[in-house]
């Protein structure tokens, strides 16, 4: 199932417009903050789908019954571009466990590339709710490799929420075909139709990692 959050008019559209705007992108601090705010909004929307149970808390004047999340949540991201987006999620899921995957594109002589996973840090995922968050869902191959690496190390989660800021149609199709369909939900703020020959989303935003942290060599 795919949820596209900008199908409704909300303040989210302002943040999406700003991360796309090449003039505003020059302010890396604002770019990171907008990714963080989009992460917070997406986290809130995902929270509506989780399991809850009532819990009684004591106030200074008595007792109140409040609903509390019962899912054991793990928030995972792919370094480095995912860090500001990830921070938005943990601002809301502040008691969640965290996991990280280091992956990069290794170019080949024919101008193509392969995605290589170098590092995985996660705890036990068995029976937990995994939020796998990465701002750009382009081809989907990096995200699927990250998911497989996390499962190999930590076991299989009971449900996975894949969250992006901008997704390509190709990336959505690839994830839907290569992750467990019955236990995977996709969330994105916007869907773009095209990919360049270097597999960047068009119109997209450019390189999220470079915009957030500076150009890499």
C-alpha positions as CSV (number, residue, x, y, z in Angstrom):
1,X,0.0,0.0,0.0
2,X,1.2,3.5,-0.9
3,X,0.4,6.7,0.9
4,X,1.2,10.0,-0.9
5,X,1.0,12.7,1.7
6,X,0.7,15.7,-0.5
7,X,-2.5,14.5,-2.0
8,X,-4.1,16.6,0.7
9,X,-3.2,20.3,1.0
10,X,-1.3,20.8,4.3
11,X,1.8,22.7,5.5
12,X,3.8,19.8,4.2
13,X,3.6,21.2,0.7
14,X,5.5,24.3,1.8
15,X,8.4,22.2,3.1
16,X,8.4,20.1,-0.1
17,X,8.5,23.3,-2.2
18,X,11.4,24.6,-0.3
19,X,13.6,21.5,-0.5
20,X,12.9,21.5,-4.3
21,X,13.7,25.2,-4.8
22,X,17.4,25.6,-5.9
23,X,17.6,29.0,-4.4
24,X,16.5,27.9,-0.9
25,X,18.6,24.8,-1.2
26,X,21.7,26.9,-0.9
27,X,21.0,27.2,2.8
28,X,22.0,23.8,4.0
29,X,20.8,24.4,7.5
30,X,17.3,25.1,6.2
31,X,17.4,22.1,3.9
32,X,18.3,19.8,6.8
33,X,15.6,21.4,9.0
34,X,13.0,20.9,6.2
35,X,13.9,17.2,5.9
36,X,13.6,16.9,9.6
37,X,10.1,18.6,9.6
38,X,9.0,16.3,6.8
39,X,10.2,13.4,8.9
40,X,8.1,14.6,11.8
41,X,5.0,14.9,9.7
42,X,5.5,11.5,8.2
43,X,6.1,10.0,11.6
44,X,2.8,11.5,12.8
45,X,0.9,10.0,9.9
46,X,2.5,6.6,10.4
47,X,1.6,6.7,14.1
48,X,-2.1,6.6,13.2
49,X,-1.6,3.1,11.8
50,X,0.1,1.5,14.8
51,X,-1.4,-0.6,17.6
52,X,-2.4,1.1,20.9
53,X,-3.6,0.1,24.3
54,X,-5.0,2.2,27.2
55,X,-2.7,3.1,30.1
56,X,-3.6,4.9,33.3
57,X,-1.3,7.8,34.4
58,X,-1.4,9.7,37.6
59,X,-1.8,13.4,37.4
60,X,-1.5,15.9,40.3
61,X,-5.3,15.8,40.7
62,X,-6.2,12.3,39.9
63,X,-5.9,9.6,37.2
64,X,-6.3,9.8,33.4
65,X,-6.5,7.0,30.9
66,X,-4.5,7.6,27.7
67,X,-3.7,5.4,24.7
68,X,-0.1,4.3,24.3
69,X,1.7,2.7,21.3
70,X,2.3,-1.0,21.9
71,X,4.4,-1.6,18.8
72,X,8.1,-2.0,19.4
73,X,9.4,0.6,16.9
74,X,12.8,0.6,15.2
75,X,13.8,3.6,13.1
76,X,16.4,2.8,10.5
77,X,18.1,4.9,7.8
78,X,20.8,4.8,5.2
79,X,23.9,7.0,5.8
80,X,24.5,9.9,5.2
81,X,21.5,11.5,3.3
82,X,19.0,9.9,5.6
83,X,20.2,11.5,8.9
84,X,18.1,14.7,8.9
85,X,15.0,12.8,7.8
86,X,15.7,10.1,10.5
87,X,16.0,12.8,13.2
88,X,12.5,14.0,12.4
89,X,11.2,10.5,13.1
90,X,13.1,10.0,16.4
91,X,11.8,13.5,17.5
92,X,8.4,11.8,17.6
93,X,9.3,8.2,18.2
94,X,11.7,9.3,20.9
95,X,11.8,5.9,22.7
96,X,12.3,3.9,19.5
97,X,15.4,1.8,18.8
98,X,17.6,2.9,16.0
99,X,19.4,1.2,13.1
100,X,21.8,2.4,10.4
101,X,23.1,1.1,7.1
102,X,26.1,2.5,5.2
103,X,25.7,2.1,1.5
104,X,27.2,3.8,-1.5
105,X,27.2,3.7,-5.3
106,X,30.3,2.0,-6.9
107,X,30.7,3.2,-10.5
108,X,31.7,0.8,-13.2
109,X,33.7,1.5,-16.4
110,X,30.6,1.5,-18.5
111,X,29.2,4.4,-16.6
112,X,26.8,2.3,-14.6
113,X,27.0,1.6,-10.9
114,X,26.3,-1.0,-8.3
115,X,25.1,-0.3,-4.7
116,X,27.4,-1.7,-2.1
117,X,26.4,-2.1,1.6
118,X,29.5,-1.7,3.9
119,X,28.1,-1.4,7.4
120,X,25.0,-2.4,9.3
121,X,24.2,-1.5,12.9
122,X,21.0,-2.8,14.4
123,X,19.6,-4.9,17.2
124,X,16.9,-7.5,17.2
125,X,14.1,-6.8,14.7
126,X,12.1,-10.0,15.1
127,X,8.4,-9.1,15.7
128,X,9.1,-5.4,15.8
129,X,7.8,-2.5,13.6
130,X,10.6,-1.3,11.3
131,X,10.5,2.3,9.9
132,X,13.0,2.3,7.1
133,X,13.4,6.0,6.2
134,X,15.4,7.5,3.3
135,X,14.6,10.9,1.6
136,X,15.0,9.7,-2.0
137,X,13.5,6.5,-3.3
138,X,15.0,6.5,-6.8
139,X,15.6,3.0,-8.3
140,X,14.7,1.3,-5.0
141,X,17.8,-0.9,-5.1
142,X,19.6,0.7,-2.2
143,X,16.6,0.5,0.0
144,X,15.9,-3.1,-0.8
145,X,19.6,-4.0,-0.1
146,X,19.4,-2.1,3.2
147,X,16.3,-4.0,4.2
148,X,17.9,-7.3,3.4
149,X,21.0,-6.4,5.3
150,X,19.0,-5.3,8.3
151,X,17.0,-8.6,8.2
152,X,20.1,-10.7,7.8
153,X,21.6,-9.1,11.0
154,X,18.5,-8.5,13.1
155,X,15.8,-10.9,11.9
156,X,12.5,-10.1,10.1
157,X,10.2,-7.4,11.5
158,X,6.5,-8.0,11.8
159,X,5.8,-4.9,9.6
160,X,7.9,-2.5,7.7
161,X,7.0,1.1,6.9
162,X,9.2,2.5,4.0
163,X,9.2,6.3,4.1
164,X,10.7,8.7,1.6
165,X,10.3,12.4,0.8
166,X,10.4,12.1,-3.0
167,X,9.9,8.8,-4.8
168,X,10.1,7.8,-8.4
169,X,7.4,5.5,-10.0
170,X,10.2,3.0,-10.8
171,X,11.4,3.0,-7.2
172,X,7.9,2.4,-5.8
173,X,7.4,-0.5,-8.3
174,X,10.8,-2.0,-7.4
175,X,10.1,-1.9,-3.6
176,X,6.6,-3.3,-4.0
177,X,8.0,-6.2,-6.0
178,X,11.0,-7.0,-3.7
179,X,9.8,-6.4,-0.2
180,X,7.1,-8.6,1.5
181,X,3.9,-7.2,0.1
182,X,1.6,-8.2,3.0
183,X,3.8,-6.6,5.6
184,X,5.1,-3.5,3.9
185,X,3.6,0.0,3.7
186,X,5.1,2.8,1.6
187,X,4.9,6.5,2.5
188,X,6.1,9.4,0.5
189,X,5.4,13.1,0.2
190,X,5.6,13.3,-3.6
191,X,5.9,10.9,-6.6
192,X,8.0,12.0,-9.7
193,X,7.8,10.1,-13.0
194,X,11.4,10.2,-14.4
195,X,14.9,9.1,-13.6
196,X,18.0,10.4,-15.3
197,X,20.7,8.1,-16.8
198,X,22.5,8.5,-13.5
199,X,19.4,7.5,-11.7
200,X,18.5,10.8,-10.1
201,X,14.8,11.6,-9.8
202,X,13.4,14.3,-12.1
203,X,12.4,17.0,-11.1
204,X,13.4,15.7,-7.7
205,X,15.7,17.8,-5.6
206,X,19.3,16.8,-6.6
207,X,21.6,15.0,-4.3
208,X,20.1,15.1,-0.8
209,X,23.4,14.2,0.9
210,X,25.3,16.9,-0.8
211,X,22.6,19.5,-0.1
212,X,22.5,18.6,3.5
213,X,26.2,18.1,4.3
214,X,28.3,19.5,1.4
215,X,29.5,18.0,-1.9
216,X,31.6,14.8,-1.6
217,X,34.7,14.1,-3.8
